Amino acid sequence: MNSDGFKVPSLPTGPAPKRKQPEEPNGNRASSSKRARPTVEDEPSLVTVQQAPPRPKRTYNFAPSIPIKSNVGSDTKGKAREVDVDDGMDVVGDGDETFEADAGDEEGRFFGGGTNQTQEQILDMFAEAGDDLGSGLPTVQELRRQIIKFERTVQKNTEMRARFADDPSKYLDSEEELDKAFTFFYPLTQDPIKYYPEIFNHETLVATLVNLLTHENTDISLQAIGVLYELTDEDVGEELIAEVGDEDEDDEKREEIAKNVRLAMGGLMTALLDNSLIELLVPNLTRLNEDEEESDRTGVFNILGIFENILSFIPPLAVQVANTTELLPWLLKRISKEKAYDSNKQYASEILSILLQEEREVRLKFIELKGLDVVLEAVASYRNEDPADSEEVEFMENLFNTLCSALAEPEAKAAFDEAEGVELMVLIMREKKLAKTRAIKVLDYACQTDSDEGKRCCEKLVEVLGLKTLFAVFMGKAGHKKSKKAPTATHSALEDEEHVLSILASLFTSLDSDSVPRIRLLAKFVESDYEKVDRLIEMMEAAESRLKAVNQEIELEQQGMKANNEEITEIETDEWYLRRMNAGLAFLQDICYCLAWLIMEDDGAQTHARMLLDRRGRTFKDISAILKELREVIASGVDFSEEEGTESKVDPDDPAVQKVMILDALTQFLDGI
């Protein structure tokens, strides 16, 4: 949330979105943060008071209500929508005493800055009274009465629409009543453990709510979408956990609450999915008109938010989403180059990136839909200019992350090569814009040596003269051209170096001996008096220095466990190794791998490297030791055992087997000289 406050956009009934939206389709988004809940005084202008009025929490977004003008002559769009400040809130029950909003606020809080002066006075009165009257949340019995009332309201609207299908004026009152009936859902997110079972255990409530996504009036569908967005928010339950103390003895209590919140959310998610939530959400994306209606733009935003919430909770569901809905084609269309940048375009890119993170099946569907072509076209616009702000930087990064996820598949590497993706990444690198470092990362994924397609990308990188640009980054001579208007970079030079070394390691693995591309690669290390070998040794020392501190920490932990007679299991061993990898071991392994190839293939490089190591009291066996550890890790995933009289189970075409064989040859050479 921006420091200048949260501005409430013109919305349908529902909470303010957690990601701000532009006022215009091509406007700049103010914030993309979904993590923090906005503290918006979005209370209604008509407040019902009982004998003991509950305290409306100032940090909660009670849903405003927009009485709806009937969609005469239209099934869905409702072009003429009225905003009325006659907005009732009925969370606990009906009352007799009411306060009317100030009629001077012609635009209402939906189009203005929030509540008016009269409403603020009312809220202050409630806040003072609420200190002695509790949180304002309903009891379970009160919630059950609200559910019954909501179901009756929906049923009444259904009956009135059926009875007076040709005369919308006859069912307009029931439509307005239904529009206001959603309000009671919003406070329930403050205590999901208590309230969510009442929702998903109810015989018909979830089905009723999901079916409202198909309501003939778009405004009603938007109401249902807003409720579902809030109910499934991944931050639901954070208030309960935050109320627990910070002492160590409270950890168990926090864990118990978090577990119960997850169980409650799981029950709700299951009920929603069983009632075809996913299948009914997607049609609303094409039904809503983002170009004309601000509320429709908010509706699209909320739908994308629901998908993010679901996929965060159940990642494997991405396969079902990709195969049974039209979400993937819609996302590709929404992020396309033709569409102007806005917050929903950014959010669409984020959902696309999430979808492709885990499952091969989703990536293959993405390739089938020519998704690589769409993303590459969108990325190309950042070749010559930087994103306008930090929000657009996030959009750009989502595009590059999507490419990286897709390139885990050999089929994607083939499509990437065919679409001239390697050429585009090299061009982006040469321009030295903000996208340069992301292009290096994409090339790293494309050149991974797990397939023939990766080998082809390595060859293409050399063919299109990518080595010059790559080695400029390697030597630290290719920084980003900073612009006064350009947003701050979110990467470090070390990240670039790590990706460059990974690419070089792939080149050494993939390029055929005595081939022109390999000769050109070796020539780069020979030129300028082997300055690039000097650079490799410098990088090796820096990586070892970073790794040293973590190695010492792990050694102390190991000593402590041994002193306490604790068993060191495979779990601890793997966790320690991952910590070392993240602290620089992976970088160090790539450096040593490249050095080993150079030492073995070029006598001049061998002599120069020996001289540099001698000065530091080091030998080739130090490089060999790093590679032997890498070899053991890779070999642990391959079954090299053979039974007498049977054929070997080892597949010589397995990339892991090939890597083990290469490491054996390199270490044997290093140990023998």
Steps between C-alpha positions, in 0.01 A plus 500: 500500500637841407592743770253755364207280602261266334258652254170318470414452131148482367411142576204269506395378841805338653824584674767722361747289300832420656674608182411851392356542157541783252215742456536456125576185301849620414575673827782416732426274790573648839589179676524132424530380855252230580650419833387795710134564560407865440365681803210673332203651679263360243201483736148548367308821503190344654586327827260280694532528878383251760478548874867410529661618175802294394827675432587507131873427477678792338740262326226299330344581165126468542356466154319799354177429320395627157131476424480387140320646208335216312669371189209566271569349163825343612580170658826592658659837464274747679652802324312756709594441862392730779690558817280570800620588848199324654725218608386277784709272711334207672770292659326408825136565444230757426466812712269798524732797533693620195737779404482643150809603307573858413318573176764753411735231380360479149750251370491281808798329652535278193620786283625735769767467763313266736249581775354848541506711816168373638606140447831568673312635803284188507805277476670687784187450714505130419870470571458658844201281584665192359782503754259351755282302263731251329625450148174533309529149355183288489443199717457165328124518554486849350703379202261213443210744494688715248560196280129415505416860415753502215363177351144635516610821329663306217195277464269801493703665224500179298124467529435866416724481192321189381155644565563843345762418238345750257467783752831574678343774711309232691812323623721807546426521874600138554818566302591792724423294808726221373773751426501605866477146633868415444622731777496243778771287335785747542554497879519119491859511373611631839434162663499221239536230765167600650305602192623307195359164615159669511546587133632176355291272723178674399295290264459758223687823583818432301303382197279809523799734519686334212190489280462876539808529277262426213233750605346689209591831662873558487494708817373204700773280352755763599366489855551123514848536351596758762381276784686196365816708459491601866401161637786324320766762574825335608530758779176385665567412863804725536310710756449196722867408487605862562294509821723232653796626702858511376648284775664170414234308690239646266655333194301182553177697527576691180574175319172352623303803381676496162421129465131554580480796263643282224248225578216753485628640171543147366138419580383814322724440197375143467138610513558774242681268260234232540248759382695580180649830614783487247276418206255780587763766569669503161193594289473821702840610369359527149163621625641807672588812302823645635507775238173658613432425866729562798298246699562243226874565518479442873303182436770366268761590759309309769456194277874489445543539874276199563711292263816614678349406836395155376829423326699613804298264718485207254784536243425170314162646407682687223463194276122500535483874445709474183320200354135564590467878466586776257708687758834439328387635159340799675821576691708485183262738327498735800879533519544535125688792353179649360353560846598822680676452831281514811474324835290215361756436228764477771282268709430279197875463448539398863231231479659371178835477676343314793323253272824398328710458813434137588336271248639375168148450368423869540821599324422273207156659474667841503729393214206355307323836522807675353549669834874539447438716194259722695737545794803563277308771314405662830859479626638655180346836592753529786798463270536873439323653799464430869166449677334822610486417872555225754160348427585458134836354604302230677302436181821470300652263756189282491544465125863393535412262784235344278764438234734344756229267630401392150861436401519217751343291221697388191197579285514859618869527416426383147219755468724768653770428240246501218354831616851653500490539875878469534549782250253721686669441837840590352356820352349592837835439669676733256266790571594501871151584617340364815387189313863403432548303819170317450606405148819346642287294738279377215807397298624308803177297505498456123857368489464247779654175376216262574400443138604534137281810484714662771811414301349669196438817700868495608611477138259776398636729773849477348371527142319830565816651653371486855841422652621860474208632702512207741868551579449873546269411788748235616774763526267748671509744209135495393297686755147628466469842339320692771228747412359764730154365430595134527391311813758360736639162399400207718799281417870494583810467286568172679176354361616586149837337564336184632280467192792573266715229665210257474471579127875452451482165680220397263707608200798292614270200543306533175733632231669221305877460521688672216176660376510864394278616789725327756816644347345847518412440866856395588642793303309741724691369803834511319477859375640798691767294680250266664330781691181294519688221678612765749137595540398139568758470779376829651143372490608172661660682792196722549262203493714308750506801730118527499466127554746489790265661752218257425737203517607613847138532614419152375811356666392646835153353458648160423724517807202595716292209376786256559555638851132439575516153347246606236488303179588689184243382249468543126261788566768704678761405242280617213406820682865585563590435139221728376620775732849466358363506144311821571806653668714462189586132457305475173690802366831349616420170329436673167826695532702186571323313220598767245855517636537123475396499135742782419787331682435175315449649152754783478862472608538877526195528726636212710835672549337833583255346747778305673701819544202685650421215738865464607503864606208422731641175634240299312514209255282338236392248764305777674293536183469123474365474856211735420412302187517166683239618748280608209554163336386313813182706527406439135593132518279450807200534271623240250498124549847385393466154654535200270418137561729236357367356177253783440510808284589830659204705616688821432361701209794666320263762358388609846634857552588415861704198391679708238579770757645238739719362222626848413579578865686170534717588201567854623592401855725218382684745274537760776629244748752369248681822412 
